[in-house]
């Protein structure tokens, strides 16, 4: 669910920036950054102290 929200947020950023005149590729790179950060948080979160289940 978290990655879906991040992807939607990133695509909204991409469309808004593209509509105000930012190059499409540059706006897409911000979307890719948002998705990369969300995936990183998703991978690292279970390994943090206090979140382990073993």
PQR file with spaces between the fields and no chain letter, atoms N, CA, C, O and H, PARSE charges and radii, in Angstrom:
ATOM       1  N    UNK     1       0.830   -1.192    0.000 -0.4000 1.5000
ATOM       2  CA   UNK     1       0.000    0.000    0.000 -0.0000 2.0000
ATOM       3  C    UNK     1       0.872    1.253    0.000  0.5500 1.7000
ATOM       4  O    UNK     1       0.580    2.231   -0.689 -0.5500 1.4000
ATOM       5  N    UNK     2       1.948    1.204    0.786 -0.4000 1.5000
ATOM       6  CA   UNK     2       2.847    2.350    0.888 -0.0000 2.0000
ATOM       7  C    UNK     2       3.479    2.682   -0.464  0.5500 1.7000
ATOM       8  O    UNK     2       3.599    3.852   -0.825 -0.5500 1.4000
ATOM       9  H    UNK     2       2.186    0.410    1.346  0.4000 1.0000
ATOM      10  N    UNK     3       3.876    1.664   -1.201 -0.4000 1.5000
ATOM      11  CA   UNK     3       4.488    1.902   -2.512 -0.0000 2.0000
ATOM      12  C    UNK     3       3.459    2.426   -3.519  0.5500 1.7000
ATOM      13  O    UNK     3       3.806    3.211   -4.402 -0.5500 1.4000
ATOM      14  H    UNK     3       3.778    0.713   -0.908  0.4000 1.0000
ATOM      15  N    UNK     4       2.226    2.009   -3.396 -0.4000 1.5000
ATOM      16  CA   UNK     4       1.171    2.515   -4.277 -0.0000 2.0000
ATOM      17  C    UNK     4       0.928    3.995   -4.036  0.5500 1.7000
ATOM      18  O    UNK     4       0.771    4.766   -4.983 -0.5500 1.4000
ATOM      19  H    UNK     4       1.945    1.372   -2.679  0.4000 1.0000
ATOM      20  N    UNK     5       0.897    4.391   -2.778 -0.4000 1.5000
ATOM      21  CA   UNK     5       0.724    5.806   -2.438 -0.0000 2.0000
ATOM      22  C    UNK     5       1.915    6.615   -2.932  0.5500 1.7000
ATOM      23  O    UNK     5       1.742    7.708   -3.469 -0.5500 1.4000
ATOM      24  H    UNK     5       1.025    3.765   -2.009  0.4000 1.0000
ATOM      25  N    UNK     6       3.127    6.084   -2.754 -0.4000 1.5000
ATOM      26  CA   UNK     6       4.326    6.785   -3.216 -0.0000 2.0000
ATOM      27  C    UNK     6       4.326    6.915   -4.742  0.5500 1.7000
ATOM      28  O    UNK     6       4.704    7.961   -5.270 -0.5500 1.4000
ATOM      29  H    UNK     6       3.268    5.195   -2.318  0.4000 1.0000
ATOM      30  N    UNK     7       3.911    5.873   -5.447 -0.4000 1.5000
ATOM      31  CA   UNK     7       3.860    5.928   -6.908 -0.0000 2.0000
ATOM      32  C    UNK     7       2.826    6.947   -7.381  0.5500 1.7000
ATOM      33  O    UNK     7       3.081    7.698   -8.323 -0.5500 1.4000
ATOM      34  H    UNK     7       3.605    5.024   -5.018  0.4000 1.0000
ATOM      35  N    UNK     8       1.678    6.975   -6.742 -0.4000 1.5000
ATOM      36  CA   UNK     8       0.645    7.948   -7.099 -0.0000 2.0000
ATOM      37  C    UNK     8       1.130    9.367   -6.838  0.5500 1.7000
ATOM      38  O    UNK     8       0.949   10.254   -7.672 -0.5500 1.4000
ATOM      39  H    UNK     8       1.471    6.365   -5.978  0.4000 1.0000
ATOM      40  N    UNK     9       1.744    9.580   -5.683 -0.4000 1.5000
ATOM      41  CA   UNK     9       2.287   10.894   -5.345 -0.0000 2.0000
ATOM      42  C    UNK     9       3.358   11.310   -6.355  0.5500 1.7000
ATOM      43  O    UNK     9       3.391   12.460   -6.792 -0.5500 1.4000
ATOM      44  H    UNK     9       1.891    8.860   -5.005  0.4000 1.0000
ATOM      45  N    UNK    10       4.222   10.381   -6.719 -0.4000 1.5000
ATOM      46  CA   UNK    10       5.268   10.683   -7.693 -0.0000 2.0000
ATOM      47  C    UNK    10       4.705   11.036   -9.056  0.5500 1.7000
ATOM      48  O    UNK    10       5.202   11.951   -9.713 -0.5500 1.4000
ATOM      49  H    UNK    10       4.195    9.447   -6.364  0.4000 1.0000
ATOM      50  N    UNK    11       3.685   10.331   -9.485 -0.4000 1.5000
ATOM      51  CA   UNK    11       3.080   10.625  -10.782 -0.0000 2.0000
ATOM      52  C    UNK    11       2.353   11.970  -10.773  0.5500 1.7000
ATOM      53  O    UNK    11       2.340   12.680  -11.778 -0.5500 1.4000
ATOM      54  H    UNK    11       3.282    9.588   -8.952  0.4000 1.0000
ATOM      55  N    UNK    12       1.751   12.313   -9.639 -0.4000 1.5000
ATOM      56  CA   UNK    12       1.111   13.626   -9.523 -0.0000 2.0000
ATOM      57  C    UNK    12       2.173   14.720   -9.620  0.5500 1.7000
ATOM      58  O    UNK    12       1.975   15.723  -10.305 -0.5500 1.4000
ATOM      59  H    UNK    12       1.762   11.736   -8.823  0.4000 1.0000
ATOM      60  N    UNK    13       3.296   14.526   -8.935 -0.4000 1.5000
ATOM      61  CA   UNK    13       4.404   15.493   -9.025 -0.0000 2.0000
ATOM      62  C    UNK    13       4.861   15.630  -10.472  0.5500 1.7000
ATOM      63  O    UNK    13       5.080   16.740  -10.959 -0.5500 1.4000
ATOM      64  H    UNK    13       3.457   13.711   -8.378  0.4000 1.0000
ATOM      65  N    UNK    14       5.005   14.492  -11.161 -0.4000 1.5000
ATOM      66  CA   UNK    14       5.468   14.497  -12.540 -0.0000 2.0000
ATOM      67  C    UNK    14       4.520   15.305  -13.431  0.5500 1.7000
ATOM      68  O    UNK    14       4.973   16.140  -14.215 -0.5500 1.4000
ATOM      69  H    UNK    14       4.828   13.591  -10.766  0.4000 1.0000
ATOM      70  N    UNK    15       3.226   15.068  -13.319 -0.4000 1.5000
ATOM      71  CA   UNK    15       2.255   15.770  -14.157 -0.0000 2.0000
ATOM      72  C    UNK    15       2.228   17.263  -13.851  0.5500 1.7000
ATOM      73  O    UNK    15       2.174   18.083  -14.768 -0.5500 1.4000
ATOM      74  H    UNK    15       2.858   14.390  -12.682  0.4000 1.0000
ATOM      75  N    UNK    16       2.266   17.624  -12.562 -0.4000 1.5000
ATOM      76  CA   UNK    16       2.235   19.039  -12.185 -0.0000 2.0000
ATOM      77  C    UNK    16       3.477   19.760  -12.679  0.5500 1.7000
ATOM      78  O    UNK    16       3.375   20.844  -13.254 -0.5500 1.4000
ATOM      79  H    UNK    16       2.310   16.958  -11.817  0.4000 1.0000
ATOM      80  N    UNK    17       4.641   19.176  -12.464 -0.4000 1.5000
ATOM      81  CA   UNK    17       5.874   19.835  -12.911 -0.0000 2.0000
ATOM      82  C    UNK    17       5.926   19.945  -14.434  0.5500 1.7000
ATOM      83  O    UNK    17       6.347   20.966  -14.976 -0.5500 1.4000
ATOM      84  H    UNK    17       4.723   18.295  -11.997  0.4000 1.0000
ATOM      85  N    UNK    18       5.499   18.889  -15.113 -0.4000 1.5000
ATOM      86  CA   UNK    18       5.510   18.900  -16.563 -0.0000 2.0000
ATOM      87  C    UNK    18       4.563   19.963  -17.105  0.5500 1.7000
ATOM      88  O    UNK    18       4.847   20.591  -18.125 -0.5500 1.4000
ATOM      89  H    UNK    18       5.157   18.059  -14.672  0.4000 1.0000
ATOM      90  N    UNK    19       3.436   20.167  -16.422 -0.4000 1.5000
ATOM      91  CA   UNK    19       2.466   21.147  -16.901 -0.0000 2.0000
ATOM      92  C    UNK    19       2.910   22.590  -16.674  0.5500 1.7000
ATOM      93  O    UNK    19       2.436   23.496  -17.360 -0.5500 1.4000
ATOM      94  H    UNK    19       3.206   19.657  -15.594  0.4000 1.0000
ATOM      95  N    UNK    20       3.814   22.815  -15.720 -0.4000 1.5000
ATOM      96  CA   UNK    20       4.288   24.181  -15.490 -0.0000 2.0000
ATOM      97  C    UNK    20       5.581   24.482  -16.242  0.5500 1.7000
ATOM      98  O    UNK    20       6.166   25.550  -16.061 -0.5500 1.4000
ATOM      99  H    UNK    20       4.200   22.079  -15.163  0.4000 1.0000
ATOM     100  N    UNK    21       6.028   23.562  -17.074 -0.4000 1.5000
ATOM     101  CA   UNK    21       7.129   23.869  -17.962 -0.0000 2.0000
ATOM     102  C    UNK    21       8.448   23.178  -17.683  0.5500 1.7000
ATOM     103  O    UNK    21       9.420   23.404  -18.403 -0.5500 1.4000
ATOM     104  H    UNK    21       5.554   22.695  -17.220  0.4000 1.0000
ATOM     105  N    UNK    22       8.510   22.335  -16.649 -0.4000 1.5000
ATOM     106  CA   UNK    22       9.737   21.580  -16.385 -0.0000 2.0000
ATOM     107  C    UNK    22       9.828   20.473  -17.431  0.5500 1.7000
ATOM     108  O    UNK    22       8.810   19.916  -17.842 -0.5500 1.4000
ATOM     109  H    UNK    22       7.720   22.151  -16.064  0.4000 1.0000
ATOM     110  N    UNK    23      11.035   20.160  -17.853 -0.4000 1.5000
ATOM     111  CA   UNK    23      11.210   19.092  -18.843 -0.0000 2.0000
ATOM     112  C    UNK    23      10.659   17.780  -18.301  0.5500 1.7000
ATOM     113  O    UNK    23      10.766   17.500  -17.108 -0.5500 1.4000
ATOM     114  H    UNK    23      11.862   20.613  -17.519  0.4000 1.0000
ATOM     115  N    UNK    24      10.077   16.990  -19.169 -0.4000 1.5000
ATOM     116  CA   UNK    24       9.445   15.740  -18.765 -0.0000 2.0000
ATOM     117  C    UNK    24      10.397   14.767  -18.110  0.5500 1.7000
ATOM     118  O    UNK    24      10.037   14.092  -17.145 -0.5500 1.4000
ATOM     119  H    UNK    24       9.990   17.217  -20.139  0.4000 1.0000
ATOM     120  N    UNK    25      11.614   14.692  -18.629 -0.4000 1.5000
ATOM     121  CA   UNK    25      12.594   13.763  -18.056 -0.0000 2.0000
ATOM     122  C    UNK    25      13.013   14.187  -16.660  0.5500 1.7000
ATOM     123  O    UNK    25      13.172   13.341  -15.780 -0.5500 1.4000
ATOM     124  H    UNK    25      11.906   15.240  -19.412  0.4000 1.0000
ATOM     125  N    UNK    26      13.196   15.483  -16.442 -0.4000 1.5000
ATOM     126  CA   UNK    26      13.574   15.980  -15.127 -0.0000 2.0000
ATOM     127  C    UNK    26      12.479   15.719  -14.103  0.5500 1.7000
ATOM     128  O    UNK    26      12.762   15.336  -12.968 -0.5500 1.4000
ATOM     129  H    UNK    26      13.067   16.171  -17.157  0.4000 1.0000
ATOM     130  N    UNK    27      11.245   15.923  -14.501 -0.4000 1.5000
ATOM     131  CA   UNK    27      10.130   15.640  -13.607 -0.0000 2.0000
ATOM     132  C    UNK    27      10.043   14.145  -13.314  0.5500 1.7000
ATOM     133  O    UNK    27       9.729   13.746  -12.193 -0.5500 1.4000
ATOM     134  H    UNK    27      11.015   16.234  -15.423  0.4000 1.0000
ATOM     135  N    UNK    28      10.320   13.322  -14.320 -0.4000 1.5000
ATOM     136  CA   UNK    28      10.300   11.877  -14.114 -0.0000 2.0000
ATOM     137  C    UNK    28      11.405   11.438  -13.159  0.5500 1.7000
ATOM     138  O    UNK    28      11.218   10.494  -12.391 -0.5500 1.4000
ATOM     139  H    UNK    28      10.574   13.647  -15.231  0.4000 1.0000
ATOM     140  N    UNK    29      12.538   12.103  -13.198 -0.4000 1.5000
ATOM     141  CA   UNK    29      13.624   11.747  -12.278 -0.0000 2.0000
ATOM     142  C    UNK    29      13.210   11.993  -10.832  0.5500 1.7000
ATOM     143  O    UNK    29      13.608   11.238   -9.946 -0.5500 1.4000
ATOM     144  H    UNK    29      12.690   12.869  -13.822  0.4000 1.0000
ATOM     145  N    UNK    30      12.420   13.032  -10.575 -0.4000 1.5000
ATOM     146  CA   UNK    30      11.900   13.241   -9.222 -0.0000 2.0000
ATOM     147  C    UNK    30      10.935   12.123   -8.831  0.5500 1.7000
ATOM     148  O    UNK    30      10.923   11.685   -7.681 -0.5500 1.4000
ATOM     149  H    UNK    30      12.097   13.646  -11.295  0.4000 1.0000
ATOM     150  N    UNK    31      10.136   11.668   -9.777 -0.4000 1.5000
ATOM     151  CA   UNK    31       9.243   10.539   -9.525 -0.0000 2.0000
ATOM     152  C    UNK    31      10.040    9.290   -9.197  0.5500 1.7000
ATOM     153  O    UNK    31       9.698    8.552   -8.274 -0.5500 1.4000
ATOM     154  H    UNK    31      10.146   12.024  -10.712  0.4000 1.0000
ATOM     155  N    UNK    32      11.096    9.057   -9.951 -0.4000 1.5000
ATOM     156  CA   UNK    32      11.950    7.902   -9.695 -0.0000 2.0000
ATOM     157  C    UNK    32      12.607    8.004   -8.314  0.5500 1.7000
ATOM     158  O    UNK    32      12.756    6.996   -7.623 -0.5500 1.4000
ATOM     159  H    UNK    32      11.373    9.657  -10.701  0.4000 1.0000
ATOM     160  N    UNK    33      12.995    9.199   -7.916 -0.4000 1.5000
ATOM     161  CA   UNK    33      13.579    9.402   -6.595 -0.0000 2.0000
ATOM     162  C    UNK    33      12.576    9.077   -5.494  0.5500 1.7000
ATOM     163  O    UNK    33      12.926    8.422   -4.513 -0.5500 1.4000
ATOM     164  H    UNK    33      12.874   10.018   -8.477  0.4000 1.0000
ATOM     165  N    UNK    34      11.344    9.524   -5.646 -0.4000 1.5000
ATOM     166  CA   UNK    34      10.300    9.229   -4.653 -0.0000 2.0000
ATOM     167  C    UNK    34      10.086    7.724   -4.553  0.5500 1.7000
ATOM     168  O    UNK    34       9.988    7.189   -3.448 -0.5500 1.4000
ATOM     169  H    UNK    34      11.060   10.056   -6.444  0.4000 1.0000
ATOM     170  N    UNK    35      10.013    7.038   -5.680 -0.4000 1.5000
ATOM     171  CA   UNK    35       9.819    5.590   -5.668 -0.0000 2.0000
ATOM     172  C    UNK    35      11.017    4.860   -5.070  0.5500 1.7000
ATOM     173  O    UNK    35      10.845    3.882   -4.342 -0.5500 1.4000
ATOM     174  H    UNK    35      10.093    7.473   -6.577  0.4000 1.0000
ATOM     175  N    UNK    36      12.221    5.321   -5.369 -0.4000 1.5000
ATOM     176  CA   UNK    36      13.426    4.718   -4.816 -0.0000 2.0000
ATOM     177  C    UNK    36      13.464    4.871   -3.295  0.5500 1.7000
ATOM     178  O    UNK    36      13.788    3.922   -2.581 -0.5500 1.4000
ATOM     179  H    UNK    36      12.361    6.115   -5.960  0.4000 1.0000
ATOM     180  N    UNK    37      13.132    6.067   -2.801 -0.4000 1.5000
ATOM     181  CA   UNK    37      13.125    6.292   -1.355 -0.0000 2.0000
ATOM     182  C    UNK    37      12.044    5.452   -0.668  0.5500 1.7000
ATOM     183  O    UNK    37      12.272    4.921    0.420 -0.5500 1.4000
ATOM     184  H    UNK    37      12.869    6.838   -3.380  0.4000 1.0000
ATOM     185  N    UNK    38      10.887    5.330   -1.286 -0.4000 1.5000
ATOM     186  CA   UNK    38       9.813    4.517   -0.708 -0.0000 2.0000
ATOM     187  C    UNK    38      10.210    3.042   -0.658  0.5500 1.7000
ATOM     188  O    UNK    38       9.939    2.363    0.333 -0.5500 1.4000
ATOM     189  H    UNK    38      10.701    5.761   -2.169  0.4000 1.0000
ATOM     190  N    UNK    39      10.841    2.548   -1.700 -0.4000 1.5000
ATOM     191  CA   UNK    39      11.286    1.155   -1.712 -0.0000 2.0000
ATOM     192  C    UNK    39      12.372    0.924   -0.671  0.5500 1.7000
ATOM     193  O    UNK    39      12.402   -0.122   -0.023 -0.5500 1.4000
ATOM     194  H    UNK    39      11.062    3.099   -2.505  0.4000 1.0000
ATOM     195  N    UNK    40      13.265    1.896   -0.509 -0.4000 1.5000
ATOM     196  CA   UNK    40      14.318    1.778    0.491 -0.0000 2.0000
ATOM     197  C    UNK    40      13.735    1.721    1.894  0.5500 1.7000
ATOM     198  O    UNK    40      14.155    0.902    2.712 -0.5500 1.4000
ATOM     199  H    UNK    40      13.241    2.746   -1.035  0.4000 1.0000
ATOM     200  N    UNK    41      12.775    2.583    2.173 -0.4000 1.5000
ATOM     201  CA   UNK    41      12.127    2.569    3.486 -0.0000 2.0000
ATOM     202  C    UNK    41      11.418    1.241    3.703  0.5500 1.7000
ATOM     203  O    UNK    41      11.481    0.677    4.796 -0.5500 1.4000
ATOM     204  H    UNK    41      12.434    3.248    1.509  0.4000 1.0000
ATOM     205  N    UNK    42      10.752    0.742    2.685 -0.4000 1.5000
ATOM     206  CA   UNK    42      10.025   -0.528    2.781 -0.0000 2.0000
ATOM     207  C    UNK    42      10.967   -1.694    3.076  0.5500 1.7000
ATOM     208  O    UNK    42      10.605   -2.611    3.813 -0.5500 1.4000
ATOM     209  H    UNK    42      10.702    1.200    1.797  0.4000 1.0000
ATOM     210  N    UNK    43      12.169   -1.664    2.509 -0.4000 1.5000
ATOM     211  CA   UNK    43      13.131   -2.744    2.713 -0.0000 2.0000
ATOM     212  C    UNK    43      13.800   -2.630    4.081  0.5500 1.7000
ATOM     213  O    UNK    43      14.013   -3.644    4.745 -0.5500 1.4000
ATOM     214  H    UNK    43      12.463   -0.918    1.911  0.4000 1.0000
ATOM     215  N    UNK    44      14.133   -1.418    4.510 -0.4000 1.5000
ATOM     216  CA   UNK    44      14.904   -1.215    5.731 -0.0000 2.0000
ATOM     217  C    UNK    44      14.035   -1.269    6.984  0.5500 1.7000
ATOM     218  O    UNK    44      14.514   -1.683    8.040 -0.5500 1.4000
ATOM     219  H    UNK    44      13.959   -0.594    3.970  0.4000 1.0000
ATOM     220  N    UNK    45      12.794   -0.869    6.894 -0.4000 1.5000
ATOM     221  CA   UNK    45      11.928   -0.754    8.065 -0.0000 2.0000
ATOM     222  C    UNK    45      11.843   -2.032    8.911  0.5500 1.7000
ATOM     223  O    UNK    45      11.912   -1.927   10.136 -0.5500 1.4000
ATOM     224  H    UNK    45      12.405   -0.533    6.036  0.4000 1.0000
ATOM     225  N    UNK    46      11.698   -3.217    8.337 -0.4000 1.5000
ATOM     226  CA   UNK    46      11.624   -4.416    9.183 -0.0000 2.0000
ATOM     227  C    UNK    46      12.924   -4.724    9.931  0.5500 1.7000
ATOM     228  O    UNK    46      12.888   -5.439   10.932 -0.5500 1.4000
ATOM     229  H    UNK    46      11.641   -3.301    7.342  0.4000 1.0000
ATOM     230  N    UNK    47      14.054   -4.213    9.484 -0.4000 1.5000
ATOM     231  CA   UNK    47      15.336   -4.512   10.104 -0.0000 2.0000
ATOM     232  C    UNK    47      15.703   -3.581   11.251  0.5500 1.7000
ATOM     233  O    UNK    47      16.680   -3.825   11.959 -0.5500 1.4000
ATOM     234  H    UNK    47      14.084   -3.632    8.671  0.4000 1.0000
ATOM     235  N    UNK    48      14.941   -2.534   11.435 -0.4000 1.5000
ATOM     236  CA   UNK    48      15.249   -1.578   12.495 -0.0000 2.0000
ATOM     237  C    UNK    48      14.946   -2.180   13.864  0.5500 1.7000
ATOM     238  O    UNK    48      14.048   -3.012   13.994 -0.5500 1.4000
ATOM     239  H    UNK    48      14.148   -2.336   10.860  0.4000 1.0000
ATOM     240  N    UNK    49      15.694   -1.758   14.885 -0.4000 1.5000
ATOM     241  CA   UNK    49      15.420   -2.270   16.230 -0.0000 2.0000
ATOM     242  C    UNK    49      13.987   -1.940   16.663  0.5500 1.7000
ATOM     243  O    UNK    49      13.485   -0.845   16.412 -0.5500 1.4000
ATOM     244  H    UNK    49      16.422   -1.082   14.779  0.4000 1.0000
ATOM     245  N    UNK    50      13.355   -2.890   17.305 -0.4000 1.5000
ATOM     246  CA   UNK    50      11.984   -2.705   17.756 -0.0000 2.0000
ATOM     247  C    UNK    50      10.958   -3.240   16.773  0.5500 1.7000
ATOM     248  O    UNK    50       9.786   -3.372   17.126 -0.5500 1.4000
ATOM     249  H    UNK    50      13.763   -3.780   17.509  0.4000 1.0000
ATOM     250  N    UNK    51      11.363   -3.548   15.557 -0.4000 1.5000
ATOM     251  CA   UNK    51      10.439   -4.058   14.552 -0.0000 2.0000
ATOM     252  C    UNK    51      10.694   -5.515   14.213  0.5500 1.7000
ATOM     253  O    UNK    51      10.037   -6.067   13.330 -0.5500 1.4000
ATOM     254  H    UNK    51      12.314   -3.441   15.270  0.4000 1.0000
ATOM     255  N    UNK    52      11.637   -6.148   14.898 -0.4000 1.5000
ATOM     256  CA   UNK    52      11.951   -7.537   14.604 -0.0000 2.0000
ATOM     257  C    UNK    52      10.926   -8.465   15.246  0.5500 1.7000
ATOM     258  O    UNK    52      10.411   -8.180   16.327 -0.5500 1.4000
ATOM     259  H    UNK    52      12.171   -5.700   15.615  0.4000 1.0000
ATOM     260  N    UNK    53      10.637   -9.559   14.585 -0.4000 1.5000
ATOM     261  CA   UNK    53       9.633  -10.481   15.085 -0.0000 2.0000
ATOM     262  C    UNK    53      10.250  -11.809   15.524  0.5500 1.7000
ATOM     263  O    UNK    53       9.508  -12.737   15.845 -0.5500 1.4000
ATOM     264  H    UNK    53      11.055   -9.791   13.707  0.4000 1.0000
ATOM     265  N    UNK    54      11.586  -11.936   15.551 -0.4000 1.5000
ATOM     266  CA   UNK    54      12.196  -13.229   15.919 -0.0000 2.0000
ATOM     267  C    UNK    54      12.537  -13.304   17.353  0.5500 1.7000
ATOM     268  O    UNK    54      13.053  -14.323   17.812 -0.5500 1.4000
ATOM     269  H    UNK    54      12.189  -11.182   15.290  0.4000 1.0000
